[in-house]
Amino acid sequence: MSFQDKSIQCADCGTNFTFTAGENKFLASKGLTNEPRRCPQCRKAKKQQRRGLCGSWTSYANRAMLSGEYQ
Ligand SMILES: [Zn+2]
């Protein structure tokens, strides 16, 4: 099985991002064959939102960044 870099459009913010062969291989090695639907930034923000309002600096910064994208 070979892996190639792939350009994907983020389902959340519409940004084109590259799903690299390395990431593809890494996920496949974990049994995850689905391609990501969101760019790394949106994925990160989502993950941190789900973790709840822990009030950490990074989750605050990511939320601020995300809300900025939607305005
Ligand atoms: Zn995005």
N, CA, C, O and the ligand as a Tripos MOL2 file, in Angstrom:
@<TRIPOS>MOLECULE
protein
  285   283    72     0     0
PROTEIN
NO_CHARGES

@<TRIPOS>ATOM
      1 N           0.8480   -1.1980    0.0000 N.3       1 MET1
      2 CA          0.0000    0.0000    0.0000 C.3       1 MET1
      3 C           0.8840    1.2480    0.0000 C.2       1 MET1
      4 O           1.7860    1.3780    0.8280 O.2       1 MET1
      5 N           0.6240    2.1470   -0.9150 N.am      2 SER2
      6 CA          1.4440    3.3540   -0.9780 C.3       2 SER2
      7 C           0.6390    4.5740   -0.5410 C.2       2 SER2
      8 O          -0.5840    4.6250   -0.6760 O.2       2 SER2
      9 N           1.3530    5.5290   -0.0270 N.am      3 PHE3
     10 CA          0.7020    6.7320    0.4680 C.3       3 PHE3
     11 C           1.2160    7.9560   -0.2810 C.2       3 PHE3
     12 O           2.3940    8.0500   -0.6270 O.2       3 PHE3
     13 N           0.3050    8.8820   -0.5180 N.am      4 GLN4
     14 CA          0.6810   10.1100   -1.2140 C.3       4 GLN4
     15 C           0.1200   11.3090   -0.4790 C.2       4 GLN4
     16 O          -0.9020   11.2170    0.2020 O.2       4 GLN4
     17 N           0.7920   12.4250   -0.6220 N.am      5 ASP5
     18 CA          0.2450   13.6710   -0.0910 C.3       5 ASP5
     19 C          -1.0660   13.9780   -0.8050 C.2       5 ASP5
     20 O          -1.2090   13.7290   -2.0020 O.2       5 ASP5
     21 N          -2.0090   14.5160   -0.0590 N.am      6 LYS6
     22 CA         -3.3040   14.7830   -0.6510 C.3       6 LYS6
     23 C          -3.8080   16.1310   -0.1550 C.2       6 LYS6
     24 O          -3.6650   16.4690    1.0190 O.2       6 LYS6
     25 N          -4.3970   16.8880   -1.0640 N.am      7 SER7
     26 CA         -4.9620   18.1740   -0.6840 C.3       7 SER7
     27 C          -6.4470   17.9970   -0.3720 C.2       7 SER7
     28 O          -7.2120   17.4900   -1.1920 O.2       7 SER7
     29 N          -6.8390   18.4270    0.8350 N.am      8 ILE8
     30 CA         -8.2240   18.2590    1.2800 C.3       8 ILE8
     31 C          -8.7590   19.6130    1.7230 C.2       8 ILE8
     32 O          -8.0350   20.4230    2.3020 O.2       8 ILE8
     33 N         -10.0410   19.8440    1.4410 N.am      9 GLN9
     34 CA        -10.6530   21.0840    1.8960 C.3       9 GLN9
     35 C         -11.3430   20.8460    3.2260 C.2       9 GLN9
     36 O         -12.1290   19.9100    3.3750 O.2       9 GLN9
     37 N         -11.0400   21.7040    4.1920 N.am     10 CYS10
     38 CA        -11.5870   21.5600    5.5360 C.3      10 CYS10
     39 C         -13.1060   21.7360    5.5250 C.2      10 CYS10
     40 O         -13.6290   22.6690    4.9150 O.2      10 CYS10
     41 N         -13.8090   20.8220    6.2130 N.am     11 ALA11
     42 CA        -15.2630   20.8730    6.2540 C.3      11 ALA11
     43 C         -15.7540   22.0290    7.1170 C.2      11 ALA11
     44 O         -16.8940   22.4720    6.9740 O.2      11 ALA11
     45 N         -14.9120   22.5100    7.9990 N.am     12 ASP12
     46 CA        -15.3230   23.5850    8.9110 C.3      12 ASP12
     47 C         -15.0150   24.9800    8.3780 C.2      12 ASP12
     48 O         -15.8990   25.8320    8.2990 O.2      12 ASP12
     49 N         -13.7610   25.2040    8.0160 N.am     13 CYS13
     50 CA        -13.3670   26.5710    7.6500 C.3      13 CYS13
     51 C         -13.0940   26.7220    6.1570 C.2      13 CYS13
     52 O         -12.8770   27.8360    5.6820 O.2      13 CYS13
     53 N         -13.1010   25.6200    5.4140 N.am     14 GLY14
     54 CA        -12.9280   25.7000    3.9730 C.3      14 GLY14
     55 C         -11.4960   25.8730    3.5040 C.2      14 GLY14
     56 O         -11.2380   26.0230    2.3100 O.2      14 GLY14
     57 N         -10.5700   25.8500    4.4470 N.am     15 THR15
     58 CA         -9.1670   25.9900    4.0830 C.3      15 THR15
     59 C          -8.6630   24.7040    3.4460 C.2      15 THR15
     60 O          -8.9990   23.6060    3.8890 O.2      15 THR15
     61 N          -7.8600   24.8490    2.4120 N.am     16 ASN16
     62 CA         -7.2100   23.6690    1.8500 C.3      16 ASN16
     63 C          -5.9910   23.3230    2.6830 C.2      16 ASN16
     64 O          -5.1580   24.1840    2.9660 O.2      16 ASN16
     65 N          -5.8880   22.0690    3.0730 N.am     17 PHE17
     66 CA         -4.7260   21.6380    3.8340 C.3      17 PHE17
     67 C          -4.2000   20.3470    3.2320 C.2      17 PHE17
     68 O          -4.9040   19.6490    2.5020 O.2      17 PHE17
     69 N          -2.9630   20.0480    3.5470 N.am     18 THR18
     70 CA         -2.3450   18.8510    2.9940 C.3      18 THR18
     71 C          -2.3740   17.7210    4.0040 C.2      18 THR18
     72 O          -1.8670   17.8450    5.1190 O.2      18 THR18
     73 N          -2.9640   16.6410    3.5990 N.am     19 PHE19
     74 CA         -2.9340   15.4080    4.3770 C.3      19 PHE19
     75 C          -1.7150   14.6540    3.8640 C.2      19 PHE19
     76 O          -1.7490   14.0570    2.7880 O.2      19 PHE19
     77 N          -0.6480   14.6870    4.6350 N.am     20 THR20
     78 CA          0.6130   14.1700    4.1110 C.3      20 THR20
     79 C           0.6580   12.6500    4.0990 C.2      20 THR20
     80 O          -0.0810   11.9790    4.8190 O.2      20 THR20
     81 N           1.5350   12.1350    3.2730 N.am     21 ALA21
     82 CA          1.7250   10.6860    3.1980 C.3      21 ALA21
     83 C           2.1090   10.1340    4.5640 C.2      21 ALA21
     84 O           1.6830    9.0430    4.9450 O.2      21 ALA21
     85 N           2.9160   10.8960    5.3000 N.am     22 GLY22
     86 CA          3.3470   10.4590    6.6300 C.3      22 GLY22
     87 C           2.1760   10.3150    7.5940 C.2      22 GLY22
     88 O           2.0880    9.3330    8.3310 O.2      22 GLY22
     89 N           1.2660   11.3080    7.5870 N.am     23 GLU23
     90 CA          0.0810   11.2450    8.4490 C.3      23 GLU23
     91 C          -0.8090   10.0870    8.0430 C.2      23 GLU23
     92 O          -1.3240    9.3420    8.8780 O.2      23 GLU23
     93 N          -0.9740    9.9590    6.7320 N.am     24 ASN24
     94 CA         -1.7910    8.8880    6.1820 C.3      24 ASN24
     95 C          -1.2850    7.5170    6.6730 C.2      24 ASN24
     96 O          -2.0540    6.6600    7.1090 O.2      24 ASN24
     97 N           0.0190    7.3570    6.5810 N.am     25 LYS25
     98 CA          0.6460    6.1100    6.9840 C.3      25 LYS25
     99 C           0.4840    5.8800    8.4850 C.2      25 LYS25
    100 O           0.1970    4.7700    8.9340 O.2      25 LYS25
    101 N           0.6730    6.9520    9.2420 N.am     26 PHE26
    102 CA          0.5490    6.8850   10.6900 C.3      26 PHE26
    103 C          -0.8560    6.4500   11.0990 C.2      26 PHE26
    104 O          -1.0180    5.5610   11.9360 O.2      26 PHE26
    105 N          -1.8760    7.0830   10.5010 N.am     27 LEU27
    106 CA         -3.2580    6.7430   10.8320 C.3      27 LEU27
    107 C          -3.5930    5.3250   10.3930 C.2      27 LEU27
    108 O          -4.2700    4.5830   11.1040 O.2      27 LEU27
    109 N          -3.1070    4.9590    9.2060 N.am     28 ALA28
    110 CA         -3.3740    3.6150    8.6990 C.3      28 ALA28
    111 C          -2.7710    2.5650    9.6340 C.2      28 ALA28
    112 O          -3.3430    1.4930    9.8330 O.2      28 ALA28
    113 N          -1.6060    2.8910   10.2030 N.am     29 SER29
    114 CA         -0.9560    1.9470   11.1070 C.3      29 SER29
    115 C          -1.7740    1.7630   12.3770 C.2      29 SER29
    116 O          -1.6220    0.7650   13.0810 O.2      29 SER29
    117 N          -2.6470    2.7310   12.6690 N.am     30 LYS30
    118 CA         -3.5310    2.6250   13.8250 C.3      30 LYS30
    119 C          -4.9010    2.0920   13.4310 C.2      30 LYS30
    120 O          -5.8150    2.0250   14.2520 O.2      30 LYS30
    121 N          -5.0290    1.7160   12.1700 N.am     31 GLY31
    122 CA         -6.2850    1.1480   11.6930 C.3      31 GLY31
    123 C          -7.3040    2.1930   11.2970 C.2      31 GLY31
    124 O          -8.4740    1.8750   11.0880 O.2      31 GLY31
    125 N          -6.8660    3.4480   11.1910 N.am     32 LEU32
    126 CA         -7.7820    4.5140   10.8110 C.3      32 LEU32
    127 C          -7.5910    4.8220    9.3330 C.2      32 LEU32
    128 O          -6.5800    5.4020    8.9360 O.2      32 LEU32
    129 N          -8.5610    4.4350    8.5300 N.am     33 THR33
    130 CA         -8.4080    4.6090    7.0880 C.3      33 THR33
    131 C          -9.1970    5.8050    6.5730 C.2      33 THR33
    132 O          -9.0850    6.1690    5.4020 O.2      33 THR33
    133 N          -9.9940    6.4160    7.4450 N.am     34 ASN34
    134 CA        -10.7530    7.5810    6.9840 C.3      34 ASN34
    135 C          -9.8460    8.7900    6.8400 C.2      34 ASN34
    136 O          -8.9580    9.0140    7.6620 O.2      34 ASN34
    137 N         -10.0730    9.5530    5.8060 N.am     35 GLU35
    138 CA         -9.3280   10.7940    5.6520 C.3      35 GLU35
    139 C          -9.9040   11.8310    6.6020 C.2      35 GLU35
    140 O         -11.0990   11.8200    6.8960 O.2      35 GLU35
    141 N          -9.0560   12.7180    7.0770 N.am     36 PRO36
    142 CA         -9.5690   13.7780    7.9390 C.3      36 PRO36
    143 C         -10.4650   14.7170    7.1500 C.2      36 PRO36
    144 O         -10.2280   14.9540    5.9650 O.2      36 PRO36
    145 N         -11.4800   15.2450    7.7900 N.am     37 ARG37
    146 CA        -12.3780   16.1690    7.0880 C.3      37 ARG37
    147 C         -12.0890   17.6110    7.4930 C.2      37 ARG37
    148 O         -12.6130   18.5580    6.9070 O.2      37 ARG37
    149 N         -11.2410   17.7500    8.5110 N.am     38 ARG38
    150 CA        -10.9450   19.1090    8.9710 C.3      38 ARG38
    151 C          -9.4490   19.3670    8.9870 C.2      38 ARG38
    152 O          -8.6450   18.4460    9.1250 O.2      38 ARG38
    153 N          -9.0930   20.6250    8.8450 N.am     39 CYS39
    154 CA         -7.6830   20.9950    8.8890 C.3      39 CYS39
    155 C          -7.1540   20.8110   10.3170 C.2      39 CYS39
    156 O          -7.9330   20.7620   11.2700 O.2      39 CYS39
    157 N          -5.8470   20.7130   10.4560 N.am     40 PRO40
    158 CA         -5.2640   20.4710   11.7760 C.3      40 PRO40
    159 C          -5.7300   21.4760   12.8250 C.2      40 PRO40
    160 O          -5.9450   21.1060   13.9790 O.2      40 PRO40
    161 N          -5.8860   22.7260   12.4450 N.am     41 GLN41
    162 CA         -6.3170   23.7470   13.4000 C.3      41 GLN41
    163 C          -7.7210   23.4950   13.9200 C.2      41 GLN41
    164 O          -7.9720   23.5970   15.1210 O.2      41 GLN41
    165 N          -8.6390   23.1660   13.0150 N.am     42 CYS42
    166 CA        -10.0180   22.9090   13.4220 C.3      42 CYS42
    167 C         -10.1000   21.6360   14.2560 C.2      42 CYS42
    168 O         -10.8770   21.5570   15.2070 O.2      42 CYS42
    169 N          -9.2990   20.6470   13.8970 N.am     43 ARG43
    170 CA         -9.2910   19.3920   14.6450 C.3      43 ARG43
    171 C          -8.8380   19.6410   16.0800 C.2      43 ARG43
    172 O          -9.4130   19.1280   17.0400 O.2      43 ARG43
    173 N          -7.8020   20.4370   16.1850 N.am     44 LYS44
    174 CA         -7.2400   20.7720   17.4910 C.3      44 LYS44
    175 C          -8.2740   21.5150   18.3280 C.2      44 LYS44
    176 O          -8.4780   21.2090   19.5030 O.2      44 LYS44
    177 N          -8.9200   22.4940   17.7050 N.am     45 ALA45
    178 CA         -9.9120   23.2940   18.4130 C.3      45 ALA45
    179 C         -11.0690   22.4180   18.8720 C.2      45 ALA45
    180 O         -11.5540   22.5560   19.9950 O.2      45 ALA45
    181 N         -11.5070   21.5210   18.0010 N.am     46 LYS46
    182 CA        -12.6140   20.6230   18.3380 C.3      46 LYS46
    183 C         -12.2490   19.7340   19.5060 C.2      46 LYS46
    184 O         -13.0370   19.5470   20.4330 O.2      46 LYS46
    185 N         -11.0620   19.1950   19.4540 N.am     47 LYS47
    186 CA        -10.5990   18.2880   20.4920 C.3      47 LYS47
    187 C         -10.5800   19.0010   21.8350 C.2      47 LYS47
    188 O         -10.9770   18.4450   22.8590 O.2      47 LYS47
    189 N         -10.1160   20.2350   21.8100 N.am     48 GLN48
    190 CA         -9.9950   20.9670   23.0600 C.3      48 GLN48
    191 C         -11.3510   21.4280   23.5690 C.2      48 GLN48
    192 O         -11.5530   21.5450   24.7780 O.2      48 GLN48
    193 N         -12.2850   21.6910   22.6560 N.am     49 GLN49
    194 CA        -13.6330   22.0580   23.0760 C.3      49 GLN49
    195 C         -14.2830   20.8830   23.7690 C.2      49 GLN49
    196 O         -14.9540   21.0360   24.7900 O.2      49 GLN49
    197 N         -14.0750   19.7040   23.2000 N.am     50 ARG50
    198 CA        -14.6920   18.5100   23.7590 C.3      50 ARG50
    199 C         -14.1620   18.1980   25.1490 C.2      50 ARG50
    200 O         -14.8560   17.6120   25.9800 O.2      50 ARG50
    201 N         -12.9260   18.5980   25.3830 N.am     51 ARG51
    202 CA        -12.3130   18.3190   26.6710 C.3      51 ARG51
    203 C         -12.9560   19.1800   27.7700 C.2      51 ARG51
    204 O         -12.7240   18.9550   28.9580 O.2      51 ARG51
    205 N         -13.7510   20.1500   27.3670 N.am     52 GLY52
    206 CA        -14.4530   20.9540   28.3540 C.3      52 GLY52
    207 C         -13.7490   22.2510   28.6630 C.2      52 GLY52
    208 O         -12.6810   22.5490   28.1290 O.2      52 GLY52
    209 N         -14.3710   23.0110   29.5340 N.am     53 LEU53
    210 CA        -13.8390   24.3160   29.8520 C.3      53 LEU53
    211 C         -12.8020   24.2050   30.9590 C.2      53 LEU53
    212 O         -13.0620   24.5350   32.1160 O.2      53 LEU53
    213 N         -11.6520   23.7470   30.5850 N.am     54 CYS54
    214 CA        -10.6130   23.5820   31.5890 C.3      54 CYS54
    215 C          -9.9010   24.9080   31.8390 C.2      54 CYS54
    216 O          -9.1370   25.0500   32.7930 O.2      54 CYS54
    217 N         -10.1680   25.8770   30.9610 N.am     55 GLY55
    218 CA         -9.5900   27.1940   31.1930 C.3      55 GLY55
    219 C          -8.1110   27.2990   30.9000 C.2      55 GLY55
    220 O          -7.4480   28.2410   31.3340 O.2      55 GLY55
    221 N          -7.5950   26.3300   30.1640 N.am     56 SER56
    222 CA         -6.1670   26.4010   29.8710 C.3      56 SER56
    223 C          -5.8930   27.4700   28.8300 C.2      56 SER56
    224 O          -6.7750   27.8410   28.0550 O.2      56 SER56
    225 N          -4.6980   27.9490   28.8190 N.am     57 TRP57
    226 CA         -4.3340   29.0350   27.9070 C.3      57 TRP57
    227 C          -4.5340   28.6300   26.4570 C.2      57 TRP57
    228 O          -5.0380   29.4170   25.6560 O.2      57 TRP57
    229 N          -4.1440   27.4070   26.1120 N.am     58 THR58
    230 CA         -4.2100   26.9930   24.7160 C.3      58 THR58
    231 C          -5.6470   26.8460   24.2460 C.2      58 THR58
    232 O          -5.9600   27.2260   23.1180 O.2      58 THR58
    233 N          -6.5340   26.3030   25.0830 N.am     59 SER59
    234 CA         -7.9090   26.1380   24.6270 C.3      59 SER59
    235 C          -8.5600   27.5030   24.4690 C.2      59 SER59
    236 O          -9.3860   27.7020   23.5780 O.2      59 SER59
    237 N          -8.1950   28.4310   25.3200 N.am     60 TYR60
    238 CA         -8.7280   29.7850   25.1780 C.3      60 TYR60
    239 C          -8.2580   30.4010   23.8620 C.2      60 TYR60
    240 O          -9.0410   31.0000   23.1240 O.2      60 TYR60
    241 N          -6.9800   30.2420   23.5870 N.am     61 ALA61
    242 CA         -6.4040   30.8140   22.3670 C.3      61 ALA61
    243 C          -7.0380   30.1890   21.1350 C.2      61 ALA61
    244 O          -7.3110   30.8840   20.1570 O.2      61 ALA61
    245 N          -7.2730   28.8850   21.1750 N.am     62 ASN62
    246 CA         -7.8630   28.2030   20.0320 C.3      62 ASN62
    247 C          -9.3080   28.6140   19.8150 C.2      62 ASN62
    248 O          -9.7450   28.7850   18.6770 O.2      62 ASN62
    249 N         -10.0450   28.7710   20.8930 N.am     63 ARG63
    250 CA        -11.4370   29.2080   20.7470 C.3      63 ARG63
    251 C         -11.4830   30.6060   20.1480 C.2      63 ARG63
    252 O         -12.2970   30.8950   19.2710 O.2      63 ARG63
    253 N         -10.6080   31.4570   20.6270 N.am     64 ALA64
    254 CA        -10.5640   32.8290   20.1320 C.3      64 ALA64
    255 C         -10.2460   32.8350   18.6430 C.2      64 ALA64
    256 O         -10.8330   33.5910   17.8680 O.2      64 ALA64
    257 N          -9.3120   31.9840   18.2620 N.am     65 MET65
    258 CA         -8.8900   31.8920   16.8750 C.3      65 MET65
    259 C         -10.0470   31.3880   16.0180 C.2      65 MET65
    260 O         -10.2960   31.9050   14.9280 O.2      65 MET65
    261 N         -10.7530   30.3720   16.5200 N.am     66 LEU66
    262 CA        -11.8510   29.7590   15.7900 C.3      66 LEU66
    263 C         -12.9900   30.7420   15.6140 C.2      66 LEU66
    264 O         -13.5350   30.8600   14.5160 O.2      66 LEU66
    265 N         -13.3630   31.4500   16.6660 N.am     67 SER67
    266 CA        -14.4700   32.3960   16.5610 C.3      67 SER67
    267 C         -14.0870   33.5310   15.6070 C.2      67 SER67
    268 O         -14.9430   34.0930   14.9230 O.2      67 SER67
    269 N         -12.8010   33.8610   15.5680 N.am     68 GLY68
    270 CA        -12.3320   34.8780   14.6330 C.3      68 GLY68
    271 C         -12.5380   34.4500   13.1990 C.2      68 GLY68
    272 O         -12.8390   35.2660   12.3270 O.2      68 GLY68
    273 N         -12.3710   33.1500   12.9610 N.am     69 GLU69
    274 CA        -12.5350   32.6280   11.5990 C.3      69 GLU69
    275 C         -13.9820   32.7220   11.1280 C.2      69 GLU69
    276 O         -14.2500   32.8670    9.9350 O.2      69 GLU69
    277 N         -14.9020   32.6380   12.0700 N.am     70 TYR70
    278 CA        -16.3090   32.6070   11.6850 C.3      70 TYR70
    279 C         -16.9050   33.9940   11.5040 C.2      70 TYR70
    280 O         -18.0060   34.1330   10.9710 O.2      70 TYR70
    281 N         -16.1980   35.0010   11.9370 N.am     71 GLN71
    282 CA        -16.7910   36.3380   11.8790 C.3      71 GLN71
    283 C         -16.6080   36.9850   10.5150 C.2      71 GLN71
    284 O         -17.0510   38.1130   10.3030 O.2      71 GLN71
    285 ZN        -10.4190   24.1680    9.2420 Zn       72 ZN72
@<TRIPOS>BOND
     1     1     2 1
     2     2     3 1
     3     3     4 2
     4     3     5 am
     5     5     6 1
     6     6     7 1
     7     7     8 2
     8     7     9 am
     9     9    10 1
    10    10    11 1
    11    11    12 2
    12    11    13 am
    13    13    14 1
    14    14    15 1
    15    15    16 2
    16    15    17 am
    17    17    18 1
    18    18    19 1
    19    19    20 2
    20    19    21 am
    21    21    22 1
    22    22    23 1
    23    23    24 2
    24    23    25 am
    25    25    26 1
    26    26    27 1
    27    27    28 2
    28    27    29 am
    29    29    30 1
    30    30    31 1
    31    31    32 2
    32    31    33 am
    33    33    34 1
    34    34    35 1
    35    35    36 2
    36    35    37 am
    37    37    38 1
    38    38    39 1
    39    39    40 2
    40    39    41 am
    41    41    42 1
    42    42    43 1
    43    43    44 2
    44    43    45 am
    45    45    46 1
    46    46    47 1
    47    47    48 2
    48    47    49 am
    49    49    50 1
    50    50    51 1
    51    51    52 2
    52    51    53 am
    53    53    54 1
    54    54    55 1
    55    55    56 2
    56    55    57 am
    57    57    58 1
    58    58    59 1
    59    59    60 2
    60    59    61 am
    61    61    62 1
    62    62    63 1
    63    63    64 2
    64    63    65 am
    65    65    66 1
    66    66    67 1
    67    67    68 2
    68    67    69 am
    69    69    70 1
    70    70    71 1
    71    71    72 2
    72    71    73 am
    73    73    74 1
    74    74    75 1
    75    75    76 2
    76    75    77 am
    77    77    78 1
    78    78    79 1
    79    79    80 2
    80    79    81 am
    81    81    82 1
    82    82    83 1
    83    83    84 2
    84    83    85 am
    85    85    86 1
    86    86    87 1
    87    87    88 2
    88    87    89 am
    89    89    90 1
    90    90    91 1
    91    91    92 2
    92    91    93 am
    93    93    94 1
    94    94    95 1
    95    95    96 2
    96    95    97 am
    97    97    98 1
    98    98    99 1
    99    99   100 2
   100    99   101 am
   101   101   102 1
   102   102   103 1
   103   103   104 2
   104   103   105 am
   105   105   106 1
   106   106   107 1
   107   107   108 2
   108   107   109 am
   109   109   110 1
   110   110   111 1
   111   111   112 2
   112   111   113 am
   113   113   114 1
   114   114   115 1
   115   115   116 2
   116   115   117 am
   117   117   118 1
   118   118   119 1
   119   119   120 2
   120   119   121 am
   121   121   122 1
   122   122   123 1
   123   123   124 2
   124   123   125 am
   125   125   126 1
   126   126   127 1
   127   127   128 2
   128   127   129 am
   129   129   130 1
   130   130   131 1
   131   131   132 2
   132   131   133 am
   133   133   134 1
   134   134   135 1
   135   135   136 2
   136   135   137 am
   137   137   138 1
   138   138   139 1
   139   139   140 2
   140   139   141 am
   141   141   142 1
   142   142   143 1
   143   143   144 2
   144   143   145 am
   145   145   146 1
   146   146   147 1
   147   147   148 2
   148   147   149 am
   149   149   150 1
   150   150   151 1
   151   151   152 2
   152   151   153 am
   153   153   154 1
   154   154   155 1
   155   155   156 2
   156   155   157 am
   157   157   158 1
   158   158   159 1
   159   159   160 2
   160   159   161 am
   161   161   162 1
   162   162   163 1
   163   163   164 2
   164   163   165 am
   165   165   166 1
   166   166   167 1
   167   167   168 2
   168   167   169 am
   169   169   170 1
   170   170   171 1
   171   171   172 2
   172   171   173 am
   173   173   174 1
   174   174   175 1
   175   175   176 2
   176   175   177 am
   177   177   178 1
   178   178   179 1
   179   179   180 2
   180   179   181 am
   181   181   182 1
   182   182   183 1
   183   183   184 2
   184   183   185 am
   185   185   186 1
   186   186   187 1
   187   187   188 2
   188   187   189 am
   189   189   190 1
   190   190   191 1
   191   191   192 2
   192   191   193 am
   193   193   194 1
   194   194   195 1
   195   195   196 2
   196   195   197 am
   197   197   198 1
   198   198   199 1
   199   199   200 2
   200   199   201 am
   201   201   202 1
   202   202   203 1
   203   203   204 2
   204   203   205 am
   205   205   206 1
   206   206   207 1
   207   207   208 2
   208   207   209 am
   209   209   210 1
   210   210   211 1
   211   211   212 2
   212   211   213 am
   213   213   214 1
   214   214   215 1
   215   215   216 2
   216   215   217 am
   217   217   218 1
   218   218   219 1
   219   219   220 2
   220   219   221 am
   221   221   222 1
   222   222   223 1
   223   223   224 2
   224   223   225 am
   225   225   226 1
   226   226   227 1
   227   227   228 2
   228   227   229 am
   229   229   230 1
   230   230   231 1
   231   231   232 2
   232   231   233 am
   233   233   234 1
   234   234   235 1
   235   235   236 2
   236   235   237 am
   237   237   238 1
   238   238   239 1
   239   239   240 2
   240   239   241 am
   241   241   242 1
   242   242   243 1
   243   243   244 2
   244   243   245 am
   245   245   246 1
   246   246   247 1
   247   247   248 2
   248   247   249 am
   249   249   250 1
   250   250   251 1
   251   251   252 2
   252   251   253 am
   253   253   254 1
   254   254   255 1
   255   255   256 2
   256   255   257 am
   257   257   258 1
   258   258   259 1
   259   259   260 2
   260   259   261 am
   261   261   262 1
   262   262   263 1
   263   263   264 2
   264   263   265 am
   265   265   266 1
   266   266   267 1
   267   267   268 2
   268   267   269 am
   269   269   270 1
   270   270   271 1
   271   271   272 2
   272   271   273 am
   273   273   274 1
   274   274   275 1
   275   275   276 2
   276   275   277 am
   277   277   278 1
   278   278   279 1
   279   279   280 2
   280   279   281 am
   281   281   282 1
   282   282   283 1
   283   283   284 2
@<TRIPOS>SUBSTRUCTURE
     1 MET1         2 RESIDUE 1 A MET
     2 SER2         6 RESIDUE 1 A SER
     3 PHE3        10 RESIDUE 1 A PHE
     4 GLN4        14 RESIDUE 1 A GLN
     5 ASP5        18 RESIDUE 1 A ASP
     6 LYS6        22 RESIDUE 1 A LYS
     7 SER7        26 RESIDUE 1 A SER
     8 ILE8        30 RESIDUE 1 A ILE
     9 GLN9        34 RESIDUE 1 A GLN
    10 CYS10       38 RESIDUE 1 A CYS
    11 ALA11       42 RESIDUE 1 A ALA
    12 ASP12       46 RESIDUE 1 A ASP
    13 CYS13       50 RESIDUE 1 A CYS
    14 GLY14       54 RESIDUE 1 A GLY
    15 THR15       58 RESIDUE 1 A THR
    16 ASN16       62 RESIDUE 1 A ASN
    17 PHE17       66 RESIDUE 1 A PHE
    18 THR18       70 RESIDUE 1 A THR
    19 PHE19       74 RESIDUE 1 A PHE
    20 THR20       78 RESIDUE 1 A THR
    21 ALA21       82 RESIDUE 1 A ALA
    22 GLY22       86 RESIDUE 1 A GLY
    23 GLU23       90 RESIDUE 1 A GLU
    24 ASN24       94 RESIDUE 1 A ASN
    25 LYS25       98 RESIDUE 1 A LYS
    26 PHE26      102 RESIDUE 1 A PHE
    27 LEU27      106 RESIDUE 1 A LEU
    28 ALA28      110 RESIDUE 1 A ALA
    29 SER29      114 RESIDUE 1 A SER
    30 LYS30      118 RESIDUE 1 A LYS
    31 GLY31      122 RESIDUE 1 A GLY
    32 LEU32      126 RESIDUE 1 A LEU
    33 THR33      130 RESIDUE 1 A THR
    34 ASN34      134 RESIDUE 1 A ASN
    35 GLU35      138 RESIDUE 1 A GLU
    36 PRO36      142 RESIDUE 1 A PRO
    37 ARG37      146 RESIDUE 1 A ARG
    38 ARG38      150 RESIDUE 1 A ARG
    39 CYS39      154 RESIDUE 1 A CYS
    40 PRO40      158 RESIDUE 1 A PRO
    41 GLN41      162 RESIDUE 1 A GLN
    42 CYS42      166 RESIDUE 1 A CYS
    43 ARG43      170 RESIDUE 1 A ARG
    44 LYS44      174 RESIDUE 1 A LYS
    45 ALA45      178 RESIDUE 1 A ALA
    46 LYS46      182 RESIDUE 1 A LYS
    47 LYS47      186 RESIDUE 1 A LYS
    48 GLN48      190 RESIDUE 1 A GLN
    49 GLN49      194 RESIDUE 1 A GLN
    50 ARG50      198 RESIDUE 1 A ARG
    51 ARG51      202 RESIDUE 1 A ARG
    52 GLY52      206 RESIDUE 1 A GLY
    53 LEU53      210 RESIDUE 1 A LEU
    54 CYS54      214 RESIDUE 1 A CYS
    55 GLY55      218 RESIDUE 1 A GLY
    56 SER56      222 RESIDUE 1 A SER
    57 TRP57      226 RESIDUE 1 A TRP
    58 THR58      230 RESIDUE 1 A THR
    59 SER59      234 RESIDUE 1 A SER
    60 TYR60      238 RESIDUE 1 A TYR
    61 ALA61      242 RESIDUE 1 A ALA
    62 ASN62      246 RESIDUE 1 A ASN
    63 ARG63      250 RESIDUE 1 A ARG
    64 ALA64      254 RESIDUE 1 A ALA
    65 MET65      258 RESIDUE 1 A MET
    66 LEU66      262 RESIDUE 1 A LEU
    67 SER67      266 RESIDUE 1 A SER
    68 GLY68      270 RESIDUE 1 A GLY
    69 GLU69      274 RESIDUE 1 A GLU
    70 TYR70      278 RESIDUE 1 A TYR
    71 GLN71      282 RESIDUE 1 A GLN
    72 ZN72       285 GROUP 0 **** ****
